[in-house]
Amino acid sequence: MQNPLEKYRGEVSAIQALLAHRDWITLSDEERRSFLESAEKIQARIESLEMSSLTVGLVGGTGVGKSTVLNALTGTPIATTSHRRPQTDRVLIYRFREASIPERLLKSSMEYHEFLHDVEHVKSILLCDLPDFDSIRDTNRQEVLKFLEHLDVLVWVVSPEKYADGRFYSFLEEVPKSEQNFYFVFNKVDLFFAESEENEQGGGHASLGRVLGIFQQHLRGKGLTNPMVFAVSASEAMAQESLSPWNQFFLFRTQIFKQRDIKEIVAIKAANLDKEIAHLASALKKEVVLLRDYLNLIVQLRTELEGERSTWTENGRKAMDVWLEGEFRMEASRLLANISALMGPGYLLASVMREGRHWRSTPERVCSLSQITSDPGTLCSIQHQLERIDSRFKRRILQANFRTIPFSESLSSVDASERWRRVTDTMKIFLEERASRFRSKSFRTFRFLQFVVYSSLWIFFLLALGGVEGWMAFAESPNREDLTDVLLTILNRTFSPFGLAALGSFLLLQLFVGFRFYGKYKKMLQRRTQKFIASLKSEMFQLWEHEFDLLLEHLNEHEKEVQSRLDNLKNLRNTEQ
């Protein structure tokens, strides 16, 4: 039989998990919190009911093995020889550490000695080892009898040595009759089979059957019409898992746990828990209806989007082409620019031109990657595609009369502004990474050509200032004196009319060559920019297609999330129509 408290705990936990979500269609935040508080109160009452113990009393004479029965019942030696009664008229109570003693027992005048244990599966069973009936003093007999009235179940333990003791039956007569809660345990039946090993085969069963018949006859003679008797060997049940065929201990143990579950059912009905849980679940019935409508809306929107793939891709391709060939071209040149490819006057000229662009009073329209999110330019057409999807979704929600937007947090990626921000962030990272790869390409040949040209101009300039005769003399016999003469000649002629004219010509040639190299660098940069843009077109288009796939994937995941919430609600009682 299923433990009803476990069942109700699971139902309330499921309701609490659902109410923990803030995105409810039918409940305001205040209503949701109110239902959540109610669920928490019910859960607390379930916990308190779980700790309401089934009180089991073990009654028997001296030496019948009550402690062994108690230990075998729990599966753990919680009752040991150290638990001897300080006095013969006290009850020994064994309870789970976190459980409490029922108030009806606390009000009893009977003295008790308490022992705590941590055996989880018997936490809701309070075990009471009562004084041996053959050692109870007459002055305490009435107190013991009154204590027995507060117990749920009485387990009468006898043994082959004590089952015929007249005091046992006298004591049984004094206890108020409640046959359905009496269990008789005939312990130590292994003694019959130990004796039969020395005699003929089958003697143990015959002896046991005869003695049990006599015992049941005595019980019927005391007014018990159908006593429930279990022939057990508690010591065997403690020692090994598999029991002998004649050992009915597991049946006895099952019956005790069955009584525990029966008590819990009675307690639950008394506490009206079943109706309260059903009422709480039925309050969520309207949510199931609206969730179905909302799920249909998501499916419809996703189907419409899947049919618009060709329009999405064509508009994206056109917008990307216009943007890359127009506004982005200047930004691409800036990203690929590398004036370290120039030398001498060409490098100086490029630096001046770059600084000059910063001082323009009316700069032309340039797409900066850092501003693309807030100022999309010609990309606004694909931004509008996202906005149209967002507007369509919100419009459908309003038409469906949802007073709030369901699942607002999980739908953040459908929001146009949020998705556009993610799209542009992805574009910026991609473009900068690709530009870095293009920019890293070497200008080695171009720089070598500049080095040769600039070096040649210097050589011609020095040859002109040094004079043909001087350089010829140095060439014929290179020595320190001739080199010194050439250098002095260059120094003297530099500030002469001839030298100044040569210097001016040299500088003009340097400037002219610098302009030419700068122009060549600009053409090379344009060619690289064109190649860069051409390589981007297909990949940027793939990025845009991937964004469409991500949008559909998100709607699919959102559809599964809504379906899961709907299934969880439908699993609750009184919510499925």
N, C-alpha and C positions, 0 to 999 in steps of 0.2 A: 504493500500500500504506500502510495506517495505521501511524503511528509507535507501536509497542507501548508505549514508555515513557510517551507521552502518555495512552494508554488506561489504563495501570495507575495513573498519577498521578491521573487523574480518579476512578478507583474508590476509591483510598485517601483522597482528599480528601473524597469523599462519605461514607465511613465515619467520618472524623474529624469532619465537620460533624454527623453524627448522634450520635456519642459525646459531643460537646460539651454536649448537653442533659443535664440532671441527672435528668429525670423519666422514668426507665426502669422498666419493670414487672418484667423478669426479671433485671436486673443490679443488684447492690448498688453503692454508690458506689465501693467499693474495686475491684470487678471492672471497673466502667466505666473507672476510671483506669488499670487494668492493660491493658485493651484499647486505650485511647488511647495509652499509651506504646508498645505494639507497633506501632500504626499509624504513629506518628511515626518509629519506627526503620525501618520499611519505606519510608516516604517519603524518609528520609535516604539509604537505599541506592539508591533510584530516582534521586535527584539525583546520587549518586556514579557510578552506571552511565551516566547521561546524559553525564557528563563524560569517560567512557572513550572515547578517540578511535579512529577508523578511520585507520590510518596509510597514507598514499598517497605513493609515491615516483615522481618524474618522472625518467626516464632518457632521455638523448639526446645528440647531438653538438653541437658548437659551431654556433650560429646557426640552430638548428631552431625556435626560438620557444617554449622551455619556459616562460619568464616570462609570455609572452602567453597561453599555454594556462592557466597557473595563475591569472592575473588573470580570464580569461573564466570559469573554473570557479567562482570566488567572486563574480563580478559586480562586483568592486571592484579597483582597481589596488593590491593589497597588495604586489606585487613591482615595484619600480621600478629604474631604472638606478643609483640610489644604493646598491642592495643588491649591489654587486659583491663577489665573494668576495675577502677579504684574501689567501686562498691558494687555489690551484686544487683542492686536495684536501679541502676542507671541504664539509660538507652545509649547505645553507640550510634552516632549519626555520621554517615559518610556523604559528603556533598562536594560538587564541583566548585572550584575555587571562586569563580565569578558568580555563582548562583547564590540565591538567598533562601533561608529557611522560611517556609510558608508561615504567615502570621498566626494561623490557627494552631500550629504546633508550639509557637512561642508563648501562646496564652495558656498552654497546658501547664499544670503544676508538676509534671513529671520531670525529674532532673535528667540531663543528658550530657554526654561527653562527645565533642565534635572532632572529626578528622577531615582534612581537605585533600582533594586529589585533582589531577589535571587530565583525566580520561575524557576526551572530547565527546565520544559517542554516547556517553551516559550522563552528559552534563544536565539533562533535564529530568534525571531520575534521582530522587533522594532516597538513599538506602538506610534503613534503620534496623540495627541489630538489637532486638529486644532482650531483656534479661531472660535467662533460662527459666521456663515455667516451673521447674522443680526446685528452683532456688529462690523464688519470689517470697518475700516475707508477707505474712497475712496483712500487716499494717499497710503495705504498699500495693496490695493486689488490686484495689479499686482504682488507684491512680493509673496503674498499667492498663486496666480495662478501659478507662476513659481516654487514655492516649491512643489506644487501638482504634477508637471510633473516628479519629481524625486522619487515619491512613486511608489511601486509595485502594491499595492491594495488600492482602496478607498472604505471605508464603509460609505454610506450615511444614516444617522440616522434621522428618522422622528417619530412623535408621533401623536395621534389622534388630538391634538390641533394645530400641525404645518404642517401636511402633505399637506395642501392646501395653504400654505404661498407662495405667488407669488415670493418673494425674493429668496426662495429656488430654484425654477425653473429657475429664471434669472441667479443665480449663477451657476447652473448646465450647462446652455447653454454656459457659458464662459469657462468652463473646457474642454480641448481637449478630444475628444471622444475616449475611449478605453473600449468598452462595456464589453469585456471579463474580465476586472479587476475591474468592478463596482459591488458592492453588496449593496442592499438597505435593511435596517433593519427598519421595522415598529415596534417600541418599544411601550411598555405600552398597549399591546392589552388586558391585563387582565381587563382594564377599561370597555371594551365591555361586558365582562362576569359578572363583578360586577353589571352593570346596568341591565343585563338580569335577574338576580335573582329576581328583583322586578317586572319583566314583565313575559310574557309567556315563557315556556320552549323552548329552541332553538333560542331565540332572539339574543344571543351573537354571534352565528355562522353566522346568517343572517346579522347582523350589520357589523361584521368583513368582510364578503365576499363582501358586498356592498361597503364598504370604500376601501378595497384593489383593487376592480375593478376600482373605480374612480382614485385611486393613480396610478395604472398601465396605465390607459388611459392617464393621464397627462404625464407620462414618455414617452410613445410612441409618444406623441405629440411633445416631445423635441428630437426626433430622435433615441430613444432607442427601437429597434425593439423587443427585447426579454429580458427585464430587469429581473434580478434574485432578487426576493423580498422574505424576510423572515419575517413572523409575529412572534414576540417574546415578551416575558416579561422577561427582564434581571433581574429584582428584584426577580422574582420567581426562576430563574436559580441560583441566588446567595443564596437564602434562603433554597432550598431543592434539593435533588438529583433527585427525580422522578418528571418529569414535566407533566403539563396538556397536553391532546392530541392536543390542538390547539397551543401549544408553540413550535415553530420550532427553538429554540435557539441551540440545539445540532446539527441540520443540518447546521446551519450557522457556528458554531465553527468547525465542520468537514471540511467544505469547505475552511476555512482559513488555517487549517493545511495541507490540500491537496495542496493548493497553495504554502505553504512553501516547501513541498517535491518536487513539480514540479520545483521550483526555484533551489533546490539543484541538481536535475538531470541535469538541463541546465548548472549549474556551473561546475559540474563534467565533462560533455562532453567538455565544453570549456577548462577545464584544462587538458584534454586528460588523465585523471587518469585511466580510464578503460583500455586503450591500454597499459599504462605503467605497470599496475599490471599484465596484461596478458603476457606482454613481460618478466617480472621478473619471473613469474611462469613457462613459457615455457623454460626458461634457465635451469630449474631443471629437464627437461624431461629425460635427459640421466641418471640422478641419479636413476630414477625409474627403468630403464632397468637393470642397474647394481645391484641395490638392489634386484631385483628379482633373478638374478644369485647368488648373495651372500646368499640369503635366501635358495635357493636350495642347496647350498654348506653346509650350517649349517644342514639342514634336512638330507642330505646324510651322513654327518659325524656322526650325532647322531644315525642314523639307523645302521651304521657300528659298532658303539660302543656297542649298545644294543645286537648285534649279537656276540660280543666278551666277554660277561659277564663270560662265563664258563672258558675261557682262563685266563681272569683277576683274577678270584677267585682262580683257581688252582695254577697259578704262585705265587700269593700272599701267599697262604697257605704254599707252599714249602719253600719260602724265609723266612717266619716268623718262621717256625719250625727250620730251620737251624740256623737262627740268635739267637733264644731264647735258643736253646740247646748248642750253641757254644759261640759266642762272648759275648752274654749278660749274661751268667751264672756267670762269675766273677763279673760283675757289679751288678747282682742280690744279690750275697753274700755280696758285699760291702753295698748295700742298706739295707739288712736285718741284717747286723752285729750289735750286741749290747753287748759289752764286760762287761757291767755292770751286766750281768748274772753271771759272775765269781767273786770269792772272793779270797783274800789272794794271794798266789803265782800264782795261775791260772790267776788272773787278771793282775799281774805283767808280767807274761809270754806273755799274749795276747797283752799287750801294747808294749812290746819289739818287738814282731813279726810284729805288725802293723807298727812301725817305721822303722823296717828293710826293709819292702817292698818298702818304699819311697826311699831307698838308692840303690835299685838294679840298676846296670849299664845297663842291657838289659831287660827291662820289657816285659812281654809277651803281646800279642795282647788282649786288654781289651776294650770293648765298653763303652765309657763314654757318658751318656745321653746328656751332654753339647756339645759333639762334633758330635753327630749323624747326624746333618744337613750337615756338611761339609765333614764328613768321614763316609759314611753309611756302609762300610764293605760289608758283605754278603747281606745287604739290597739293594745293588746297583741294583739288578735285578728288584725290583719293582720301584726304581727310574727311571730305563731305560724305564719301561712301560709308565710312565708319559712323558718322553722325546720323546718317539715314537709318542704319541698322539699329542704333541706339534709340532713335526717336520712334521707330516702328515698334520696338519691343515695349517701350514705356506706354505708347499709345494703346497697344493691345491690353496691357495691364489695366489701364484706366477704363477701357471699354468693358472689361470683365468685372468691373466694380470691386476690385481688390482695394481695400482701404490702405494697405501698405504694400510696398514692393517686397515680395517674398524673397528670402535668401539673398538679401541685399549684399552681404559680405562676399559670398561666393560668386556673385554676378559682377564684381568690380571689373573683371577683365572684359565684360561686354560694354562697359561704359566707354563712350567714344574718346573722351579726353585721356582716360587712363590707358586705353589701348594705343592711341596715337603717340603718347609719350613713350611707350615701350617700343613702338615701331621705329620712331626717330632715334631712340637710344641704340637700337640694333643697327640702324643705318650708319650712325656716326662711328660706332666701333668698327664696322665692316669697312667703311670708306677710308678711315685713318689707317687701318691695318694694310689695306691694299696699296694706299699711297706710299706708305713706308717701304713696301717691297719695291715699288717702281723707283722711288727716290734713291734707293741704295744702289741702283745700277751705276757702273763706273763711267767717268768722263776721261779716262786715261789717254786715249788717242787725241782727244781735243786739247787736253792740257799739254801734251807733248808738242803738238803743232804750234801752240802759242809760245812755248819755251823756245822752239827753233826760230820763230819769226822775231821775237823780242831779242833774242841773243844775237841774231844777224844784224839787227839795227844797231845794237851796241858796238858790234865789231866794226861796221862801216863808219860809225861816228868816231871811234878811236883811231881808225886808219886815216881818216880825213884830217884829224887834228895832229897826228904824229908825223905826217908827211911821208911821201913815197920813199925818198932817199933814206930817211932815218930807219923806217921799218925794213927796207931792203938791206941796209948795213947790218941791222940786228939779226936779220934772217941768215945772212951769209956767215957771220961769226957771232953766235949768241954768247954774250958775256955781260957781266954786271955793268961795265962802263957804258956799253951801247944802250942797254935797257934804261939806265939812268938818264942818258941823253934824250931818249924818246919820251920818257915821262916828263922831263923838264920842258921839252918842246910842247907837249900837250898842254901843260900848265900855262905856259907863256901864251899860246895861241888861243886858249879858251876865252880870255878877256880882250882879245883883239877883234877888230871888225870881222875878220874871217871866222874866228872861233864863235863869236856870238851868232853869226849867220848860220854856221853849222849846227850850233846848239838849238836855235829856233827851228831849223829844218828837222832836226832829230825829234824835238818835242812834238812838232806837227805830225810827223810820221807815226810817232808813238800813239798820239791821239787818234789819228786816222785808223791805224791798225786796231786800236782798242774799240773804236766804233764798229769796225767790221766784225771783230770777234764777238762783241756784244750782240750785234744783229744776228750772227750765226747762232749764238747761244739762244736767242729768242726763238729762232726757227726750230732749233732742236727741241726746245721746251714745248713749242706748239705741237710738234710731231708726237712727242711723248704724251702730251695731254690728250691728243686725239686717240692714240692707242689706248691710253688709260681709260678714257670714256667708253671706247668701243668694247673694251674687255669688261666694263662694269654693266653694260646694258643687260646682258643675259642673266648675270648673277643677281642684279638688283630686281629683275623681273621674277626670278626664282624666290627671292626673299618675300616679295609681295604675294606670290602664290602660296608660299609656306605660311604666311600670316592668315590667309583665308582658311587653310587646313587647320591651323591652331584654333581659329574661331569656331569652326565646326567641331573640333575635338573637345573644346571647352563646353559647348552646348551638349555634346554627348555625355560628358562627365556630369554636367549639371542635371541632365535628364535622369541619369542613374542615381544621383543623390536624392532627387525628388522621389523617384520610384522606391528607393530604400526607405525614406521617411514614411511614404504612404504604406508600404508593406508593414513597417513596424507599428503604425497606428492601427492598421487592419487586424493585426495579431492581438490587439487588446480586445477585451470583452466589450460588447455593446457598441462597437464602432462600425462594424461592417453591416451594411444595409442589404 
